[in-house]
Amino acid sequence: MGQSLSSAQSLMDSRLARAAAGDLNACFDLGIAYASGGDGVDVDLIQAHKWFNLASMGGSERAQAWRAEIAEELTAREVAEALRQARAWLACTTRQAA
């Protein structure tokens, strides 16, 4: 049997909190969840690209490879949206840390 909805949500909430604290592994894990539709979220390649991009910024080669693969499935407009969302996430988490 799969995870319960509340357990999956708790896992995603935990990853989001860790990502906000700068945990690159959490960013990568969020990218995997959105790329595969796991852990209670639907497949969302824009979100997947966003999270892989954030992990890539910290030097994750795995995230760079996944980001490139996801980008092949997206339009230029969708890639631009993913990049916009990544910048917004960074701006938000940077302000919160200050």
OpenMM code with the backbone's topology and positions (N, CA, C; nanometers):
from openmm import Vec3, app, unit

residues = "MET GLY GLN SER LEU SER SER ALA GLN SER LEU MET ASP SER ARG LEU ALA ARG ALA ALA ALA GLY ASP LEU ASN ALA CYS PHE ASP LEU GLY ILE ALA TYR ALA SER GLY GLY ASP GLY VAL ASP VAL ASP LEU ILE GLN ALA HIS LYS TRP PHE ASN LEU ALA SER MET GLY GLY SER GLU ARG ALA GLN ALA TRP ARG ALA GLU ILE ALA GLU GLU LEU THR ALA ARG GLU VAL ALA GLU ALA LEU ARG GLN ALA ARG ALA TRP LEU ALA CYS THR THR ARG GLN ALA ALA".split()
positions = [
    Vec3(0.0822, -0.1186, 0.0000),
    Vec3(0.0000, 0.0000, 0.0000),
    Vec3(0.0864, 0.1247, 0.0000),
    Vec3(0.0345, 0.2330, -0.0599),
    Vec3(0.1073, 0.3584, -0.0673),
    Vec3(0.0972, 0.4358, 0.0624),
    Vec3(0.1653, 0.5485, 0.0629),
    Vec3(0.1619, 0.6347, 0.1796),
    Vec3(0.0230, 0.6945, 0.1963),
    Vec3(-0.0129, 0.7208, 0.3201),
    Vec3(-0.1384, 0.7913, 0.3418),
    Vec3(-0.1201, 0.9365, 0.2981),
    Vec3(-0.2304, 1.0024, 0.2684),
    Vec3(-0.2249, 1.1406, 0.2214),
    Vec3(-0.1586, 1.2314, 0.3247),
    Vec3(-0.1937, 1.2148, 0.4522),
    Vec3(-0.1355, 1.3012, 0.5554),
    Vec3(0.0132, 1.2744, 0.5727),
    Vec3(0.0543, 1.1503, 0.5603),
    Vec3(0.1955, 1.1163, 0.5708),
    Vec3(0.2730, 1.1747, 0.4530),
    Vec3(0.2153, 1.1674, 0.3324),
    Vec3(0.2794, 1.2249, 0.2145),
    Vec3(0.2890, 1.3767, 0.2290),
    Vec3(0.1836, 1.4394, 0.2805),
    Vec3(0.1854, 1.5849, 0.2995),
    Vec3(0.2905, 1.6236, 0.4026),
    Vec3(0.3031, 1.5463, 0.5090),
    Vec3(0.4048, 1.5737, 0.6105),
    Vec3(0.5447, 1.5653, 0.5510),
    Vec3(0.5651, 1.4657, 0.4648),
    Vec3(0.6940, 1.4496, 0.3993),
    Vec3(0.7237, 1.5700, 0.3103),
    Vec3(0.6245, 1.6127, 0.2324),
    Vec3(0.6435, 1.7283, 0.1449),
    Vec3(0.6670, 1.8552, 0.2277),
    Vec3(0.5927, 1.8729, 0.3362),
    Vec3(0.6113, 1.9893, 0.4237),
    Vec3(0.7519, 1.9916, 0.4818),
    Vec3(0.7996, 1.8743, 0.5232),
    Vec3(0.9344, 1.8634, 0.5782),
    Vec3(1.0387, 1.8998, 0.4734),
    Vec3(1.0207, 1.8505, 0.3517),
    Vec3(1.1150, 1.8821, 0.2442),
    Vec3(1.1134, 2.0314, 0.2133),
    Vec3(0.9938, 2.0917, 0.2101),
    Vec3(0.9849, 2.2354, 0.1839),
    Vec3(1.0573, 2.3151, 0.2923),
    Vec3(1.0414, 2.2756, 0.4170),
    Vec3(1.1088, 2.3447, 0.5272),
    Vec3(1.2603, 2.3299, 0.5152),
    Vec3(1.3056, 2.2094, 0.4825),
    Vec3(1.4493, 2.1871, 0.4663),
    Vec3(1.5035, 2.2639, 0.3461),
    Vec3(1.4255, 2.2687, 0.2373),
    Vec3(1.4668, 2.3436, 0.1180),
    Vec3(1.4779, 2.4921, 0.1509),
    Vec3(1.3840, 2.5430, 0.2297),
    Vec3(1.3863, 2.6838, 0.2690),
    Vec3(1.5097, 2.7160, 0.3527),
    Vec3(1.5600, 2.6145, 0.4217),
    Vec3(1.6799, 2.6314, 0.5038),
    Vec3(1.8079, 2.6093, 0.4222),
    Vec3(1.7914, 2.5823, 0.2920),
    Vec3(1.9080, 2.5675, 0.2056),
    Vec3(1.9551, 2.4251, 0.1822),
    Vec3(1.8755, 2.3263, 0.2189),
    Vec3(1.9119, 2.1860, 0.2010),
    Vec3(1.8955, 2.1461, 0.0537),
    Vec3(2.0064, 2.1281, -0.0161),
    Vec3(2.0030, 2.0951, -0.1583),
    Vec3(1.9440, 1.9568, -0.1842),
    Vec3(1.9638, 1.8642, -0.0920),
    Vec3(1.9043, 1.7302, -0.1079),
    Vec3(1.7520, 1.7387, -0.1032),
    Vec3(1.6993, 1.8260, -0.0191),
    Vec3(1.5538, 1.8437, -0.0128),
    Vec3(1.5027, 1.9013, -0.1444),
    Vec3(1.5768, 1.9959, -0.2021),
    Vec3(1.5377, 2.0515, -0.3324),
    Vec3(1.5354, 1.9410, -0.4375),
    Vec3(1.6402, 1.8577, -0.4374),
    Vec3(1.6459, 1.7475, -0.5336),
    Vec3(1.5283, 1.6528, -0.5133),
    Vec3(1.5002, 1.6183, -0.3884),
    Vec3(1.3889, 1.5273, -0.3582),
    Vec3(1.2546, 1.5861, -0.4019),
    Vec3(1.2373, 1.7164, -0.3871),
    Vec3(1.1146, 1.7814, -0.4349),
    Vec3(1.1065, 1.7724, -0.5868),
    Vec3(1.2189, 1.7907, -0.6535),
    Vec3(1.2211, 1.7757, -0.7987),
    Vec3(1.1800, 1.6361, -0.8419),
    Vec3(1.2310, 1.5352, -0.7735),
    Vec3(1.1947, 1.3959, -0.8045),
    Vec3(1.0452, 1.3741, -0.7819),
    Vec3(0.9934, 1.4255, -0.6709),
    Vec3(0.8508, 1.4076, -0.6406),
    Vec3(0.7643, 1.4675, -0.7514),
    Vec3(0.7962, 1.5892, -0.7939),
    Vec3(0.7155, 1.6537, -0.8981),
    Vec3(0.7393, 1.5920, -1.0358),
    Vec3(0.8571, 1.5398, -1.0610),
    Vec3(0.8846, 1.4766, -1.1902),
    Vec3(0.8120, 1.3433, -1.2044),
    Vec3(0.7952, 1.2741, -1.0921),
    Vec3(0.7371, 1.1396, -1.0963),
    Vec3(0.5930, 1.1337, -1.0480),
    Vec3(0.5470, 1.2412, -0.9840),
    Vec3(0.4124, 1.2384, -0.9280),
    Vec3(0.4054, 1.1587, -0.7993),
    Vec3(0.5139, 1.1537, -0.7265),
    Vec3(0.5166, 1.0771, -0.6014),
    Vec3(0.4905, 1.1631, -0.4798),
    Vec3(0.4768, 1.0969, -0.3676),
    Vec3(0.4620, 1.1621, -0.2377),
    Vec3(0.3426, 1.2566, -0.2300),
    Vec3(0.2342, 1.2186, -0.2966),
    Vec3(0.1099, 1.2934, -0.2834),
    Vec3(0.0951, 1.4134, -0.3747),
    Vec3(0.1888, 1.4345, -0.4668),
    Vec3(0.1746, 1.5458, -0.5610),
    Vec3(0.1583, 1.4909, -0.7020),
    Vec3(0.0900, 1.5689, -0.7847),
    Vec3(0.0750, 1.5333, -0.9251),
    Vec3(0.2029, 1.5670, -0.9998),
    Vec3(0.2225, 1.5021, -1.1135),
    Vec3(0.3353, 1.5371, -1.1989),
    Vec3(0.3203, 1.6836, -1.2399),
    Vec3(0.4259, 1.7603, -1.2185),
    Vec3(0.4290, 1.9016, -1.2556),
    Vec3(0.5729, 1.9311, -1.2975),
    Vec3(0.5968, 1.9296, -1.4291),
    Vec3(0.7331, 1.9433, -1.4786),
    Vec3(0.7907, 2.0827, -1.4582),
    Vec3(0.7046, 2.1834, -1.4502),
    Vec3(0.7547, 2.3183, -1.4196),
    Vec3(0.8091, 2.3209, -1.2772),
    Vec3(0.7338, 2.2647, -1.1834),
    Vec3(0.7813, 2.2567, -1.0451),
    Vec3(0.9067, 2.1699, -1.0358),
    Vec3(0.9088, 2.0593, -1.1079),
    Vec3(1.0263, 1.9714, -1.1068),
    Vec3(1.1487, 2.0485, -1.1545),
    Vec3(1.1351, 2.1206, -1.2651),
    Vec3(1.2471, 2.1990, -1.3189),
    Vec3(1.2924, 2.3022, -1.2169),
    Vec3(1.1969, 2.3690, -1.1540),
    Vec3(1.2293, 2.4697, -1.0513),
    Vec3(1.3165, 2.4097, -0.9418),
    Vec3(1.2739, 2.2961, -0.8871),
    Vec3(1.3476, 2.2360, -0.7754),
    Vec3(1.4819, 2.1814, -0.8196),
    Vec3(1.4889, 2.1218, -0.9390),
    Vec3(1.6178, 2.0755, -0.9893),
    Vec3(1.7107, 2.1939, -1.0150),
    Vec3(1.6553, 2.3045, -1.0617),
    Vec3(1.7362, 2.4242, -1.0838),
    Vec3(1.7938, 2.4743, -0.9517),
    Vec3(1.7128, 2.4793, -0.8483),
    Vec3(1.7611, 2.5250, -0.7174),
    Vec3(1.8703, 2.4331, -0.6635),
    Vec3(1.8527, 2.3029, -0.6796),
    Vec3(1.9564, 2.2089, -0.6360),
    Vec3(2.0822, 2.2228, -0.7216),
    Vec3(2.0634, 2.2487, -0.8504),
    Vec3(2.1768, 2.2658, -0.9414),
    Vec3(2.2617, 2.3863, -0.9039),
    Vec3(2.1959, 2.4908, -0.8561),
    Vec3(2.2676, 2.6122, -0.8183),
    Vec3(2.3685, 2.5848, -0.7073),
    Vec3(2.3416, 2.4815, -0.6291),
    Vec3(2.4343, 2.4424, -0.5232),
    Vec3(2.5384, 2.3418, -0.5687),
    Vec3(2.5367, 2.3092, -0.6977),
    Vec3(2.6391, 2.2207, -0.7521),
    Vec3(2.5993, 2.0751, -0.7685),
    Vec3(2.4731, 2.0423, -0.7497),
    Vec3(2.4303, 1.9031, -0.7640),
    Vec3(2.4322, 1.8612, -0.9112),
    Vec3(2.5229, 1.7710, -0.9436),
    Vec3(2.5318, 1.7220, -1.0816),
    Vec3(2.4101, 1.6370, -1.1178),
    Vec3(2.3584, 1.5620, -1.0209),
    Vec3(2.2365, 1.4830, -1.0463),
    Vec3(2.1225, 1.5758, -1.0851),
    Vec3(2.1082, 1.6862, -1.0114),
    Vec3(2.0007, 1.7813, -1.0397),
    Vec3(2.0206, 1.8461, -1.1767),
    Vec3(2.1445, 1.8743, -1.2132),
    Vec3(2.1716, 1.9333, -1.3447),
    Vec3(2.1255, 1.8395, -1.4553),
    Vec3(2.1531, 1.7114, -1.4402),
    Vec3(2.1134, 1.6134, -1.5416),
    Vec3(1.9615, 1.6029, -1.5499),
    Vec3(1.8948, 1.5972, -1.4343),
    Vec3(1.7491, 1.5890, -1.4333),
    Vec3(1.6867, 1.7155, -1.4916),
    Vec3(1.7426, 1.8316, -1.4564),
    Vec3(1.6908, 1.9578, -1.5076),
    Vec3(1.6988, 1.9608, -1.6601),
    Vec3(1.8109, 1.9163, -1.7151),
    Vec3(1.8274, 1.9146, -1.8610),
    Vec3(1.7262, 1.8208, -1.9261),
    Vec3(1.7038, 1.7063, -1.8640),
    Vec3(1.6071, 1.6105, -1.9182),
    Vec3(1.4649, 1.6673, -1.9143),
    Vec3(1.4298, 1.7299, -1.8032),
    Vec3(1.2966, 1.7899, -1.7894),
    Vec3(1.2794, 1.9025, -1.8908),
    Vec3(1.3829, 1.9830, -1.9110),
    Vec3(1.3750, 2.0979, -2.0018),
    Vec3(1.3388, 2.0538, -2.1434),
    Vec3(1.3805, 1.9338, -2.1816),
    Vec3(1.3478, 1.8830, -2.3152),
    Vec3(1.1976, 1.8607, -2.3327),
    Vec3(1.1266, 1.8428, -2.2224),
    Vec3(0.9822, 1.8179, -2.2256),
    Vec3(0.8996, 1.9460, -2.2160),
    Vec3(0.9661, 2.0579, -2.1883),
    Vec3(0.8962, 2.1843, -2.1662),
    Vec3(0.9134, 2.2778, -2.2849),
    Vec3(0.8174, 2.3688, -2.2986),
    Vec3(0.8313, 2.4758, -2.3968),
    Vec3(0.9239, 2.5828, -2.3384),
    Vec3(0.9703, 2.6731, -2.4233),
    Vec3(1.0554, 2.7825, -2.3758),
    Vec3(0.9811, 2.8666, -2.2718),
    Vec3(0.8521, 2.8872, -2.2926),
    Vec3(0.7719, 2.9650, -2.1972),
    Vec3(0.7639, 2.8926, -2.0622),
    Vec3(0.7489, 2.7606, -2.0643),
    Vec3(0.7421, 2.6839, -1.9392),
    Vec3(0.8764, 2.6862, -1.8659),
    Vec3(0.9861, 2.6771, -1.9391),
    Vec3(1.1183, 2.6869, -1.8758),
    Vec3(1.1342, 2.8246, -1.8124),
    Vec3(1.0928, 2.9286, -1.8842),
    Vec3(1.1007, 3.0649, -1.8298),
    Vec3(1.0183, 3.0766, -1.7014),
    Vec3(0.9006, 3.0140, -1.6986),
    Vec3(0.8163, 3.0163, -1.5782),
    Vec3(0.8851, 2.9434, -1.4628),
    Vec3(0.9462, 2.8304, -1.4911),
    Vec3(1.0175, 2.7554, -1.3870),
    Vec3(1.1318, 2.8386, -1.3302),
    Vec3(1.2039, 2.9072, -1.4170),
    Vec3(1.3144, 2.9923, -1.3725),
    Vec3(1.2625, 3.1106, -1.2907),
    Vec3(1.1500, 3.1680, -1.3326),
    Vec3(1.0889, 3.2776, -1.2566),
    Vec3(1.0515, 3.2305, -1.1166),
    Vec3(0.9912, 3.1116, -1.1086),
    Vec3(0.9521, 3.0570, -0.9790),
    Vec3(1.0738, 3.0283, -0.8906),
    Vec3(1.1818, 2.9815, -0.9503),
    Vec3(1.3042, 2.9557, -0.8729),
    Vec3(1.3593, 3.0869, -0.8166),
    Vec3(1.3609, 3.1921, -0.8987),
    Vec3(1.4079, 3.3235, -0.8508),
    Vec3(1.3180, 3.3747, -0.7381),
    Vec3(1.1875, 3.3578, -0.7539),
    Vec3(1.0931, 3.4025, -0.6507),
    Vec3(1.1164, 3.3259, -0.5202),
    Vec3(1.1401, 3.1960, -0.5295),
    Vec3(1.1675, 3.1137, -0.4100),
    Vec3(1.2934, 3.1651, -0.3406),
    Vec3(1.3983, 3.1900, -0.4184),
    Vec3(1.5230, 3.2403, -0.3599),
    Vec3(1.5020, 3.3755, -0.2935),
    Vec3(1.4290, 3.4637, -0.3597),
    Vec3(1.4041, 3.5959, -0.3018),
    Vec3(1.3266, 3.5836, -0.1716),
    Vec3(1.2286, 3.4966, -0.1683),
    Vec3(1.1453, 3.4782, -0.0492),
    Vec3(1.2258, 3.4182, 0.0657),
    Vec3(1.3012, 3.3135, 0.0368),
    Vec3(1.3758, 3.2469, 0.1444),
    Vec3(1.4944, 3.3318, 0.1905),
    Vec3(1.5505, 3.4130, 0.1021),
    Vec3(1.6592, 3.5023, 0.1402),
    Vec3(1.6082, 3.6118, 0.2340),
    Vec3(1.4907, 3.6659, 0.2022),
    Vec3(1.4303, 3.7682, 0.2895),
    Vec3(1.3978, 3.7105, 0.4270),
    Vec3(1.3478, 3.5864, 0.4308),
    Vec3(1.3113, 3.5250, 0.5586),
    Vec3(1.4344, 3.4999, 0.6437),
    Vec3(1.5465, 3.4681, 0.5811),
    Vec3(1.6692, 3.4388, 0.6557),
    Vec3(1.7332, 3.5651, 0.7095),
    Vec3(1.7049, 3.6781, 0.6475),
    Vec3(1.7687, 3.8048, 0.6890),
    Vec3(1.7083, 3.8606, 0.8157),
] * unit.nanometer
topology = app.Topology()
chain = topology.addChain("A")
for resn in residues:
    res = topology.addResidue(resn, chain)
    for name in ("N", "CA", "C"):
        topology.addAtom(name, app.Element.getBySymbol(name[0]), res)
